[in-house]
Amino acid sequence: MQDKLKNKLVVQKYGGSSVSNVEKIKNAAHKIISYAKKGSQVVVVVSAMGDTTDELVSLARKISSQPREREMDMLMSTGEQISCALLAMAIHDLGIDAISFTGPQVGIITDTYHTQAKILKIETNRIKKELDNGKIVIIAGFQGLSTALEITTLGRGGSDLSAVAMAVALGADVCEIYTDVDGIYTADPRIVRDAEKISHITFDEMLELASRGAQVMHTRAVEVAKKFNIPLHVRSSFLKKEGTLIMQNTSSIEKPVVRGVALTDNEAKVTLCDVPDKPGVAAYIFNELGRRNVNVDMIVQNVSHKKMTDVSFTVAKKDLSKTLKLSKGISSKIKAGNITSEQNIAKVSVVGVGMRSHSGVAAKCFSILAKNKINIDMISTSEISISCIVKKSSGKKALQVLHKGFNLGKKK
Amino acid sequence: MQDKLKNKLVVQKYGGSSVSNVEKIKNAAHKIISYAKKGSQVVVVVSAMGDTTDELVSLARKISSQPREREMDMLMSTGEQISCALLAMAIHDLGIDAISFTGPQVGIITDTYHTQAKILKIETNRIKKELDNGKIVIIAGFQGLSTALEITTLGRGGSDLSAVAMAVALGADVCEIYTDVDGIYTADPRIVRDAEKISHITFDEMLELASRGAQVMHTRAVEVAKKFNIPLHVRSSFLKKEGTLIMQNTSSIEKPVVRGVALTDNEAKVTLCDVPDKPGVAAYIFNELGRRNVNVDMIVQNVSHKKMTDVSFTVAKKDLSKTLKLSKGISSKIKAGNITSEQNIAKVSVVGVGMRSHSGVAAKCFSILAKNKINIDMISTSEISISCIVKKSSGKKALQVLHKGFNLGKKK
């Protein structure tokens, strides 16, 4: 290990739970220094301490029911600024040189979409200069400077994105994501008791798992890591053992058909009834929703009866009221009928690149659910995943039986 | 009042106690808006909420006993960033347009002395643009961007300085300092019961009072206001009544000889014994201390005996241990004798521009103290002030008898 890290450039990201108090900050400092001492150059991206961001948001809500997003960014970006300064101090206190930077200060340039900005580029001159001076560089995650010279934030989980983008910009050898779990599991261990830690997983599988409910990694961060082929190592900040390596191709000899299962109940279903079945109507509906930033996940269109059809789709629950309002306008425009919605649903997904070469996975999935008397409401499939909408009350059971049915539990 | 404020540019500063919680922030927002509605352009400089800065400092001390000053600035500057964002939100919530800025963002350029930076210049383009767009501009006090592009803070009370410097840069008509007291008093009302609020006071008198212990205004801020002749209005953020106007010349008909009295016990006395009495020795002593950033206040040199003399001076208590260390070096260099120190002292001062034209004020001061059996240890006088060092235990009594003796109490 010692040799492998010599002359490497490592980007490490410490999540909020890894720096939630003074002791944990000191612990992170020790971890960072142990890396630096092995000869690596280390750039650290850090989240706000524990629940700081939530506390700031709640403070803002006490002031105003609808605080402007520009001011929210001004407010929320302080959380990471605090933790990065404290982490630099903790490293200094151990006798090692380090320097902290805010996102705007170090040149993380974003677009102008406050509270969910996208990184456009990262100016690395300052970072490289400090690294060459032998310093550990600590950067406030989650934030940047917009092209309009305003402070922006990258949205929830944005520190993962900061870390990956930083790794890309610096040409890092690896990007380590330190968190409060020790890796990616075949299912949420709180629901599936014998869920197993995955040692290697592909970017594509991780993306499917993340977008289907696995909360450990932020989807956007995995997308960027995939695009630039930066291996991600998700691991615990409290344990020494290896976590999960997310990479282009896993070289493990056993290639399981299914890598993991995931569950989420944060979506709601919307149905537009009696939609005229003619070309361009579906495109119109989803263009309109997309234009207003409603992210649609699953879409199902029933067989047409008398040139009429029902179109169902799922959206994040938080977008439901906005979606229903937009849908009314859409429905009257395209001369469709009623709009119904259902929040009492869960989505269970089965993910694995092995599906590409194995037929019958979908069928096996449906039959496992059927055998357990779990009714499927909607189905959507991709090349490497199958998702089913079930009743919310059946969600956990569905996850458990699929995990068992695909034999994902700990090998005894 | 309505007319007087038309087309005026006002800089208002809200101290930490004026924005210490959600209710107070909303209260400040109302106050700001009521000004803006009268037709003034308003720029607001805001401190961190309540004890935020102290809490951040204490957090840093838990991480490291000697946190680096650059990182302290990174950390502490978040306090004002939070309050300025929240204040902007509170103004929005009342339907008025406003925009918040950090010090670095808006172009408050400082030198590179972290934790006690000096403002070099303020770039006003952005502020003027937003004011011309009809916005109230909210600026984080206490902070700036150094010429090395680092975040700096201006030292304790620095928000006053931010406000005054902003008023100078923008050519404001007045700079209002909102705080938790309703003005400057003839003495600390907690010690002198019948202390009276002063309606008008000159910059010089305010400077003497502030540097002699009156805590309401920051000395550096008053100095800058004096230099650029910006009237300061110190007033309560919770009451409607007028506070104290600090200006070049007060036009009040009655010109009291003495404007106020002040007390401080945060100084310590150091004595270098048996200092060779030859030219250049005193200069050497105080140059050496100044070079190490020890601020010396009063200096007394005794009459020489056998070409030897004792040199006593006072310094801030926090600098005492540093001063004693330096003094040892100085003493051995100049071949002087022992060094003694005394912390158990208080300094009582009498201030007023009227002294310039009235002789006998010093004599009256000494006789008031003598009549009350208060022994004077050191004396220092300026054109408009007299300060005496007395035993710490006599400090409050000295303040009270001087206040009474110079007839400063409320006129019945």
Boltz contact constraints between the chains, C-beta under 6 A:
constraints:
  - contact:
      token1: [A, 22]
      token2: [B, 62]
      max_distance: 6.0
  - contact:
      token1: [A, 22]
      token2: [B, 63]
      max_distance: 6.0
  - contact:
      token1: [A, 60]
      token2: [B, 89]
      max_distance: 6.0
  - contact:
      token1: [A, 62]
      token2: [B, 22]
      max_distance: 6.0
  - contact:
      token1: [A, 63]
      token2: [B, 22]
      max_distance: 6.0
  - contact:
      token1: [A, 63]
      token2: [B, 86]
      max_distance: 6.0
  - contact:
      token1: [A, 63]
      token2: [B, 89]
      max_distance: 6.0
  - contact:
      token1: [A, 63]
      token2: [B, 90]
      max_distance: 6.0
  - contact:
      token1: [A, 64]
      token2: [B, 89]
      max_distance: 6.0
  - contact:
      token1: [A, 64]
      token2: [B, 93]
      max_distance: 6.0
  - contact:
      token1: [A, 67]
      token2: [B, 89]
      max_distance: 6.0
  - contact:
      token1: [A, 68]
      token2: [B, 92]
      max_distance: 6.0
  - contact:
      token1: [A, 71]
      token2: [B, 85]
      max_distance: 6.0
  - contact:
      token1: [A, 71]
      token2: [B, 88]
      max_distance: 6.0
  - contact:
      token1: [A, 71]
      token2: [B, 89]
      max_distance: 6.0
  - contact:
      token1: [A, 74]
      token2: [B, 85]
      max_distance: 6.0
  - contact:
      token1: [A, 74]
      token2: [B, 100]
      max_distance: 6.0
  - contact:
      token1: [A, 75]
      token2: [B, 82]
      max_distance: 6.0
  - contact:
      token1: [A, 75]
      token2: [B, 85]
      max_distance: 6.0
  - contact:
      token1: [A, 78]
      token2: [B, 78]
      max_distance: 6.0
  - contact:
      token1: [A, 78]
      token2: [B, 81]
      max_distance: 6.0
  - contact:
      token1: [A, 78]
      token2: [B, 82]
      max_distance: 6.0
  - contact:
      token1: [A, 81]
      token2: [B, 78]
      max_distance: 6.0
  - contact:
      token1: [A, 82]
      token2: [B, 75]
      max_distance: 6.0
  - contact:
      token1: [A, 82]
      token2: [B, 78]
      max_distance: 6.0
  - contact:
      token1: [A, 85]
      token2: [B, 71]
      max_distance: 6.0
  - contact:
      token1: [A, 85]
      token2: [B, 74]
      max_distance: 6.0
  - contact:
      token1: [A, 85]
      token2: [B, 75]
      max_distance: 6.0
  - contact:
      token1: [A, 86]
      token2: [B, 63]
      max_distance: 6.0
  - contact:
      token1: [A, 88]
      token2: [B, 71]
      max_distance: 6.0
  - contact:
      token1: [A, 89]
      token2: [B, 60]
      max_distance: 6.0
  - contact:
      token1: [A, 89]
      token2: [B, 63]
      max_distance: 6.0
  - contact:
      token1: [A, 89]
      token2: [B, 64]
      max_distance: 6.0
  - contact:
      token1: [A, 89]
      token2: [B, 67]
      max_distance: 6.0
  - contact:
      token1: [A, 89]
      token2: [B, 71]
      max_distance: 6.0
  - contact:
      token1: [A, 90]
      token2: [B, 63]
      max_distance: 6.0
  - contact:
      token1: [A, 92]
      token2: [B, 68]
      max_distance: 6.0
  - contact:
      token1: [A, 93]
      token2: [B, 64]
      max_distance: 6.0
  - contact:
      token1: [A, 100]
      token2: [B, 74]
      max_distance: 6.0
